[in-house]
Amino acid sequence: MRCEQPYARDLLIGDEPLKKMADSRSRLGGLSEPLQRLIVEAPRYTMSFRLTLTACVMAMIGALAALLLFVQVRTLDLVTEDAATSTMDAASRSSVSFLQLQIEMLSRMARALAFSPALMESATPSESSPAAGLIKGNLAQWPALDSIYVGYDNGHWLQVQRLDGLAGSQRDRVGGPPEAAFAITTTQWLDGKELPTRRVFQDKSGNQIGQVEIQPRGYDARQRSWYIDARRSGQLVTSAPYLSFNLNVPMITFSTPVDGTTQGVVGIDLKLDSYSRSAPTMKLGESGYQVMFDSHNVLIAHPKYASLFDRTSADPVAPRLPSVYDLQDTLEGEIIAGWNKSSPYWRKQSWKGREYFARIETIALSPSVTANVLLVAPQDQFAKEIRALNRKAQIWAIMACLVFIPAAWIFGTRMSKTIGAITAEADRLQAMAPPPAAAIGSFISELGTLGETIHKAQRAIWSFSRLAPREIVRGVLDNSISTELGGTRREITALFTDVRGFTSIAENADPDVLMQQTSRYFTALTDVIMAHGGTVDKFIGDAVMAFWNAPNPQSDHCERACRAALRAKAANEEINLLFEAEGLPPFYTRFGIHVGEAVIGNLGSSERMNYTALGNVVNLAARLEGLNKQYDTQILISEAVYARIKRRFDCRFVDTVTAKGMTVATRVYEVISESRDGTTGSGGPVAS
């Protein structure tokens, strides 16, 4: 007798084919496992119900609250950006205007000095000359200026330097009494040679309180770039930042030619570290600030210019000025690195968990020198009142959610219980468990329909799993086994069984009684085979065909088959005791096991198919089963199987035979028992 596997189209679930139901699982991989089972294993039309009222209300309230919060946050961002843009644009214009005004005033000062008779008519300056007094008076008006000086074409040089802004090493380099407010330095040349430099120190009242004489040091104003550039251009020149000769500090020089009775150049030094401290535009609001750098990326102004210069002046390679490259791992460094050289440039930057706004504008300090002004301010510095209102609105939105969610939860509790019960039944589908006696009901029509559908699906899959191997049914459900015709080549271990003298038993038995007895017998054998991972392919009359290593791979499939045969033999002996007690004839089972390649897959037509194994390995397993009758044995295995299991099982060599279908002789062994010590069983041949 033979029982075919059921048609896939014969098991309907909610008028949907089981095959389509299984194929749909592959398109639902992004959903949670319970939802996949509800969608795939229940009819699609039942999903029109919105699961539970609680989830629906919570979702709507959450979506509404999220939308309101998004609108508020977005509105706040737009208002903040608009406020920041307006404020920073105004601050940038103020900074640029202030800088341009300073440059213009310094330029006018330089031109006024260049045209003053005190500088134009005398090329032999001294600390008591009118030129020194005029320069000192102008220097007192600008706290950020370091010094004003004039150099002549005869090499003479006069410098008036402010001392009250110097400290530390800078002050030590100038020398003089600590209370000195000004240092007036004069250098003269005679016959092409530099004479000793004289430096006189004066207090704030102009009284001389000390002087020093400095030996010639090779300083020729006529060889300095501020002198050469001004004489060459014939107009005001602004230098790029540089290290001063005297103080070794960062400077910018404004120089203009003197053309009178004598010729020379007036220079005005602006100390960059002093300018960064004194410029009122360096601060932007509560915590914003300004950075200025030239076209060569040399810093002109920075809130921490002094500390940056202390580091770069001690560079082991060579002292240098601070540049934007020294701003690595800083907020302003990140902003400048992303600057596309446009002007004005606007950017929003995240830094260490805080949002900032940045603006860069390029201005011309002179025809040859440009400056880039960077303004940086934190986002939370702007629109504070609106930000406070936004926080209050968020608190109210959260409170509204907290009020509505419990009410919706209480109202939807009953429906949630029904959904939970249906979900639990849906979970049983994958396990192919027996269905309950009745479907889960509900006063909501959609839930009642869903419960009925799940119940039908349970009954269909459970019935299907009894008519076909469970592993195959599970493979169809999770889409690991195709429902299309065709197969793949794979090594399997095939097992065939047969009942000794079954034909005689069948001729003398009542058909109904024989059917019942055979079913009990098959149940005992298949339970053992499935317990050891085997796939029961089919029942052929009184015979069972099973195989291992398909559909799921098993590295020890030969051992599993032999172990299953021994357990099935023991189960057969146990059930025979029951048969004899009931007055029924016993069934004595013979087994044949062989390993080899086979084609595993779906065989049949597009309307009716069977998952099975085809190949010589199946035929040889059946031949080995038949040899049991010849040698009066019960479990025969081929030499290929023996080679793989000999260290696990006690076996007895039977004979070397060429069975029907074999081209070469093979050694045949009988499996006696499973070895406990891992030794190899052996024995002599049995006479034919």
C-alpha angles and dihedrals in degrees: 000000000000134000116201121212112260124264112261087224093053094068109069124187113193089336089303120119116247089231092058090045091056094044090053091064092073090062095053101059093121094062128083117268096252091050091048090054093046093049099040101038098040127061113275094230091065090066090076086088111092094234098239135356090231094059091045095051092043091050093049094046091045092048092048092047091046091049092050092047091047091051091048094047092045091047090049090050092050093047091046092048091048091049091045092048093050094044096045093044089053091044091048092050089048092049093046092046091047092049093046090048091051091049091048093049092047089048091051090048091051092048092046091052091046090056097043115113090227090068100030099052104042127055094177105074125182137177090264097045122113088246091062092050092047092050093047091053092053092045091056091062095062117056093187093056116099100193147338120216144167128214124196133208090248090063096255114139134191124190130179111195130190113230103181091079094053126091140163118001092356091058091044091055091058095045126191133113116328092238093056114121099185137028117204112198124189128185123186133187128211125191090345094309128113114240122212113287118244120211119188122192122213134184124230091276092055096253116145109241101168148346140203134196117223120201118236109289102179097261111152113172090200090066095052119104093235089059097041096046094048094048092045096049096038091218143071113307127194114205128217115250113286142163111266120238096226105039102020089227130129113275144173116205129206109199134176131179123258112217114180136096084326128031128224145112133272115217131194119195121209112195108220096207090052092045091053089055099042105036107106092209094063089087121069114190119307100328107000122110145182133241125191127194135164132238090273090056092250112146116244099175134009134156089240097036094130094055091044091052092048088058099044094043088059093051107143091222097051137318111270143166121268114264138182088266087070089061095072114139090022131109094245090047091056091049095049091046090058095044113121093204093251120135125248095025122186127194143165113216133188114215127174094336095314131101121231137185120219134189129186125192128177121219134176117246090182137341089279104031126063130183129208115213115206120193119193126184134161117252094234089062090075132068094008095165093052090046090055091051090050091055090052091050091051091052091052091049092052091048090052091053091049090053098048100040098065091047092052091045093054092046093051098044095101093051091046090058091053091048090049092053092049091047090052089053090048089054088058090061093075090050090050089227121172112273121247120257094257137020122254110264133206139180087235108083096215092053091046091051090048091051092050091049093050089049091052090047091051092051093046095048093043090051091046091051090056093051096045134031111284093229090056092048090048090049091052091050096050092040094240089121117055120230091210124101115265139062149216133246114251139155112254139171109233125203127195126187132189135180115238112242094357093149092060091046091051094050092056100038132088107254094230093047091046091051091051093046094047091049091053089048093049091048092055092049098042093048089058094044093050092044087061094049098262126148113227103218102184148324114244107191103296093345129098123208117197137159141192135218092045141123085002120035117249120186092201098044094135092054091046091053094049092045090049090050091053092047091045090052089053091047089050091054091050095050091046088062088057092047092052091047088054093047094252124135113258122246114228110198127210122197134205122189130186135163127214146107121308139167109254120195148073116331125187134046134319089264100042126025141161129210103229147136125256127191148082091286090070093049093049092050088055090048091051090051089054092052089065088077092054096049098032091239132135109208117033124179133184125248090254091058092044091055090059101042104032094104091052103041138045107238136178123217109236110176147308108259142169103218124197108284094025121112097196134036117264133194114245125208135191118224108228104174144323111280117236099193098044094244123142117255118219141168144169125274121275116234115247 
